[in-house]
Amino acid sequence: MDIIENTNKPNSFKKPDINIKVTQNNVLMKFLLENVKGKKRDNFKTLLIDGQVSVDGEIVTWFNHPLTAGQEVKISWEKALKTTYPGINIIFEDQFLIVVEKKAGILSISTEKEKDHTAYSILGKHVKDQDPANKIFVVHRLDRETSGIMIFAKSEEIQAKLQENWNETIIERTYIAVVEKPVEKDKDVITSYLRESKALIVYSSNKPSEGQKAITHYSTIKKNAKYSLLELNLETGRKNQIRVHMQVIGHSIIGDKKYGSTVSPINRLGLHAQVLAFTHPITKEQMRFETPIPKSFLKLF
């Protein structure tokens, strides 16, 4: 192992960065556990989430990122600076796409009633500040009251690549939800067929002829007498899929009056898009972004 301490003289409050040469092919998490003593897997997951690990100068957030001999891994003990606007944080940006964390209460795109303060309008201004000719393109959406990770494209070509190959491009989509009542099964798979009415309400059916197939996997993180905290993984990405499927099993998401909830203990929808992992449409790098579970969710337990 070849560990090189940063030669820049640190001030008395800053811990120096660590640079580690890769001597044989490996994956990032295994490499970090083997080469940095005194740290556990959870410590490294936090460092990855906060953008404090880079490979050959590029920030990496995916724990299973492949390493090849000759590369250099750098660990910074200071969090990477994120570009923050009211309602959204930019957590990754290159010449092709932008990954953001959207706060609850912010629309993904404009409506007839709200055109200015949306994720789309904020990012549009952001890219035009760099170059007036720049544009932003919507790839997918989150409901207004759902927080979490979203991708936006910087060209129609990238938008098309992501949308047309969505199922092949997306490696993982994980949501966290707080639902009413303790769930009976700690783990289950929900499959049904969803269709949207003219009133923009999505209905579930067991008949294939009555909608698009939707598959949701869930597992229980915590539960008490009033609520359950669930981790949900999507096989399909239908509109309102999680919200409808939670209603189907009798455990509506808190704050979701549209789909059967009768309580709103945190004054927002209890749904958060926590993890998004995908294959970059140009570089083909596997990228993974993760945000913490909202504190307001955890306080209920």
N, C-alpha and C positions, 0 to 999 in steps of 0.2 A: 504494500500500500504506500502510495506516495502522497502525503498530505503537506500542502504548502500554506502556511499562514500568510494572510494578506500583509504585504510589506509596508503599506501605508500606516503611518504612526497613528494609532487610535487615540481619541481623547479618553479621559479617565472614566467616562460613563458608557462608552461604546465597546461592546465585545467584538473582537476582530472577526471578519468573515473567514470561512474555511473553504479551501479549494482542494478537491480530491481528484487525482488522475485515475481514470478507469483503465485497469490493466487487462481485463478480460470481459467478454460479453456477459451482460447481466440484466436484471430489471431494477428499476430505481429503488423501490422500497427495500428489497433484499440487500441491495448495495449499501443503502444508508444504514440499515440495521447492522450490517457486517463491519462498516468502516467508521461509524461515529458512536463512540461509547457513551453510556450514561443516558441515552435517549430511547424511548419506547415507540412502538408503532403509532400510538395516538399522538405523541409529540411530533412525529414526522408528518402525520396527516394534517395537523394544524399548520405546520410550516408550509406544506404544499398548498393548502387552501388560501393562505395569506400571501402567496406569491414569493416565498422566501427561498425557493430552490430553483436553480437554473442549470441547464446543461449547455455547454458551449455558448454561454451568454443569453440563451433563450429561456424565459421563465416556463417551468413545467409544473402542472398541477395534477397530472395523472400518476397515481402511485405505481402503476405497472408499465410506465414508460420504458421502452427498451434502450439499453446502453450498449455501446460498442467500444472495444479497446481503443485508447487514444483520446477519448472524449474527456472533458473536465466537468465535474459537478461542483457547483458553488452553493454554499449555504450562507445566507445572510441572516443575521439575528435581528434585523430591523424589517418591519413589514414594508412591502412594496407600496408605493403611493398609488392610490386608485383615483381615477377621475370621477368626481362626485357631482351630481346635479340634484336639485330637489326631486325626490321620487325615484331616481335611478343611480346606480353605481356602475361605471364601466370597469369590468374586471379583466377583459382581454380585448386587444385591438390589433389587427394587422392591416395590410393593404386590401384584403379581401372581405373581412367580416368583423363584426363587433359582438362580444358577449357581454351581457349586462345582467345585473340583479335588479329587478323591478320591485318597488315597494307596493304594499297593498294600498288601494285607493287610486292608483294611476292606471289610466287606460293604455292598452297596447297601441291602439291606433285611434284616430279621431272619429267622432260621431257628429250628428247634426247639432247636438247640444254642446259638445266639447271638442274644440279643434286645436287649441294651443298647447295646453299642458298635458301632453301624452308622451309615451316613450318614443314614438315615431317622430314627433315634432322636436323633442329635445335633442335626439340624435341627429336629426336633419340639420339643425343649427350647428351642432358640434362638428360635423364633417364639413359644412360650408365655411366655418371659421378657419379650417385648414386650407380649403380651396373652394371658391364660390361655385365652381363647376361640379363639385361632389354631390352625390345623392345617397339616400339610404333606402333599402328595400325590405319589406316585411317578409319574414320566412314562416313564422308561426305566431300564435297569440297566447296570452294568458288572460283570464277573466280579470276585470277591474280589481276585484277584491282578493285575487290570488297573488301572492308574492312569489319571487323566485327568479330562476335563470331563464333568459331568452337569448336567441341569436337573431341578429339582423345582418343582411348582406349589403355590400357596398356597390354592387352592380346587378343588373338583370341576369347576367350570365351566372353569377354565383347563386342568386336567388333560385334560378331554375335548377341548377345542379343539386342544391339542397332539397328543394321541394319534390323534384321528380324522382329522387333516389332516397327519400326520407327514411323508409324502413331499413334500407341497407346502410345508410349513413349513420343513423342513431344507434349507438351501442347500448346506452342505458338512459332511461328517464325515470327518476325516482322522486316521488312526492311524499310529503309528510302531511297528515291530516289529523285533526281532532274531531272525533265523531261522538254523537250522543250515546250514552249508556255503555256498559262493558260488553264487548263483543263475546259471543258464545264460543266461536272458533278462533284460536289464536293465529291461525294461518288458513288462507283459502284462496281459490281462484273463482272469479265471477265472470261468466260468459253470457252475453245476451245480444240482442239486435236493437240498435238505436235508430230512431227517426225523429226529425224535428217538425213540429206543427207550425202552422201559419202564425201562431201566437209566439213563436220562438221558444217554445218549451220542448225539451227532448224527452221522449217516451221510450220505455224499454219493453221488449217483447221477446218471447222464447221462439218465435217463428222466423226462420231465415227470410221469408218473403216480406217481412214487415220492418226491414231496416238493415243497417250496416253492422257487421259483426264487430263486437267490442269485447276485449279480454283485459281484465284487471287482476293482478296478483296483490294480495296484501298480507302483511305480518304485523303482529302486535309488538309495540315497543314497551308501552306501559298502559295500565288501566286502573280505574278506581270505581267507586260506586256510581259516579255520574258520567264519566267520559272514558274514551279509549284513544290512545295516541298510536296511529298506524303509519307504517311505511308501505307505500304503494308503488308498484312497478307496472308500467303499461306495455302491453304487447301491441296495442293499437292506439291511435290518437284521435278518437272521435270527440266532437264538441260536447262539453259538459260530462264526459265519460265517467270520471271519478265521482262527481256529484250525484249523477243518476244511479250509479252502481251502489253507492253507499245508501241511498234511499231504498233501493231494491232489497237490500238485506236488513232493512229496518234500523239503520244507524246513520241517519243524515248527518252531514258535516255541520258543526255548530255555526250559527250565523247564516245558514243557507235556507232562508224562508222560502225561496223559489222551489226547493226540492225537499220540503218537509220538516225543516228544523223549527223547533219552537223556542230555542234558547240562543242567546248571543252574549256569552260571558266575557268576551274580549272585544266586543264591538267591531268585529270584522269576520270575514269568512275564514274558517280554520283550515286553510289549504295553502301549502307552500311547495313550490317546485325546487326541491333541494339539490338534485344532481342532474347534470346533463353531460353525457359523454358521447362524442361523435368523431367520425373520421373527417379530417379537414378536406374540403372538396378539391383543393389544389395540391397541397403538400402531401396529402394522404397520411399525415401524422394523426395518431389517435390522441384526442384531447379530452380531458375530464375536468369539469368544474363542479365544485360543491360549496354550499353555503350552510351555516349553522342552522339548527332548528330554532325558529323564533322563540325568544324568551317568554313571550306572552303565552305560547303553547305550553311550555314546560311548567309555568307557574300554576297551571291547573292541576298538576300532579305532585 
